[in-house]
Amino acid sequence: MQYLTLTRTVPVVADYDVVVCGGGPSGFIAAIAAARLGARTALVERLGFLGGMATASLVAPISVFNYNGRRVIDGIPWEFIERLIDVGGAREEKPLGNITFSPEKYKLVAQRMVLEAGVSLYFHSHLTGCKKEGNRLTHIYIDNKNGTEAIAAGYFIDCTGDADLSHQAGVPMQPVKSELQPATLIFMLGGVDTGMLPKIRHSDQGVNYHDLDMKRIFEAVGQKQKLPLYGGPWYCGVLDEGLVLLNITRTYANMADNRQASQTECLLREDVFTFVELLRTHVPAFRNAFLVMTAPQAGTRETRRIQGVHTLTGDEYLEATDFPDAVSRGCHPVDIHSAESTNQVCKFLKDAAFVPYRCLIAPGYPNLIVGGRAFSADGISSASVRVQASVMGLGQAAGVAAGLCVPSGADVSGVDIGQLRAVLTNWGANLEK
C-alpha cells in the first residue's frame, strides 16, 4: 500500500472546558449535563441533527425507562421525554416505559435542550483525529466545509458509539469477537392498517415484541424461495396513523470499517425492497403499504468497546450487582442477535442492573470519559446497555463527571464519586437498589 505524508497548519478555532464527540442519545444528554454544571461545552456531530441511532437509523422505540414498577432511567433523559411528549412527539407505553416517538420532533427537542443549555454545536463535522500530550488529549481534529479545524478542551467525552475518539487516542479495546451482532437497515412504511398489528405497542415487561405470526409467514415463503437474512420481525409506530417502522433486515458487518459499512448499506437497501413486496403480498395489514423511506444509515448494535478500569460482566449485570461507584442503570433484556441466522438470545432481568463509573474511563487517560455503548463491558452486559434509555443514563453520568472535574482540573479517575452520585441523584437519577 502506498502512503502519503501530509503536513498542514490547522487553525484552532475554539477552546472549551468539555468537548463531546457524537450527538446521539448519550452525546446530547452528556453535553447538556456538562453545560448545566457551568462547563463551557461543545458538541461535535457528523450529521446535521441530533439523535444518532434514534433519528439517523430510525431505531424505535426508545427503550426501556421503567422496570418492576419503578422509573429506572431518570433525570435529564426523562426530562427530554417529558418535553417530547409536551410537543406531541412521543407516547409512553406504560408500565414499561418504552417510548414511541416522532423522529423529527426528537431532533427538534434535543436541539432545543442543547442550545438552551448554552452548548456550542458543530454539525456536519467529522472527527478525524486528536492531539495528545502523553495520554492527555489536548485537541480534536474535525473536517467540515471550512476545511480541517482543531478544537481544544480540558476534557473530552467520547459518545461516538464506535469509540472513534478513544480508538484514535490509542485506548486499548476489548478483544473483537468473531461474530459481532448484525447491522439492520430500518425502513418506514405508510398505508399500513396499524389496527391489525398486535405488536404495534411495547408495554409489557418480560415480552419479546417480535411478531411470531409474521415470522411464520416468512418461514413459509422461505420454503419456496430464497429470502434475505432477517430478524424478528419487529415493528413500531411513529404516532401518525398508518406509519410503521420495521426492523427486519440484518447482515454481519463491522460497521466501524468503512468498506464493510458501505457494502452493508447497499446490500440491506436491496433487502428492504424485497421485504416490502413480501409484506404487501402476504401480510394483510400491509396490503396497501408503500415505502416512505429507509433510514439514512444502518443501525449498529456492536462495534468497539474500550478496556476500562473495570469491565462490566454479564454475571454482574444479570445479578444486578450494586457498586459503590454506580452512576447509571440498565433494564433492557440482554438482547443478542445472530449475524448468520434468524436466531436471537433474549434474557430478561430480575431487577434493573447497575453500571459503575469505572467502566466509563480507561487507565492512564486522565481527561477522557466514554458515554454510550462503547463503555467497558463484555458482550453480555453490553447487549442490554446499548439501547437508548440506558446510554442516555451513561451520557448523563459522563457529562456530570466532566463538569465536576473542570473547576479543579482533576483527572477523571479522581472525580469525587460521592459528589458525582449526589448530583446525579439530585437531578433524579435512580441509583438505589
BELJO-V147905 format. One record per run of one state. SS is the DSSP state (~ for helix, > for strand, _ for the rest). FROM is the first residue (numbers start at 1). TO is the last residue. Records with the same first field share a line. If there is no record, write none. Layout:
SS: FROM-TO, FROM-TO
//
This chain:
_: 1-10, 22-23, 37-40, 45-50, 52-61, 63-65, 68-69, 72-75, 87-89, 94-97, 102-102, 117-119, 123-125, 134-135, 145-146, 159-163, 170-172, 174-182, 185-186, 191-193, 197-211, 223-229, 238-243, 250-250, 252-257, 283-283, 287-289, 295-298, 300-305, 307-311, 313-313, 319-325, 331-333, 338-343, 348-352, 361-367, 371-371, 375-376, 378-378, 386-387, 407-411, 415-416, 427-433
>: 11-21, 24-24, 41-44, 51-51, 62-62, 66-67, 70-71, 90-93, 98-101, 120-122, 126-133, 136-144, 147-158, 173-173, 183-184, 187-190, 230-237, 244-249, 251-251, 290-294, 299-299, 306-306, 312-312, 326-330, 334-337, 344-347, 353-356, 368-370, 377-377
~: 25-36, 76-86, 103-116, 164-169, 194-196, 212-222, 258-282, 284-286, 314-318, 357-360, 372-374, 379-385, 388-406, 412-414, 417-426
//
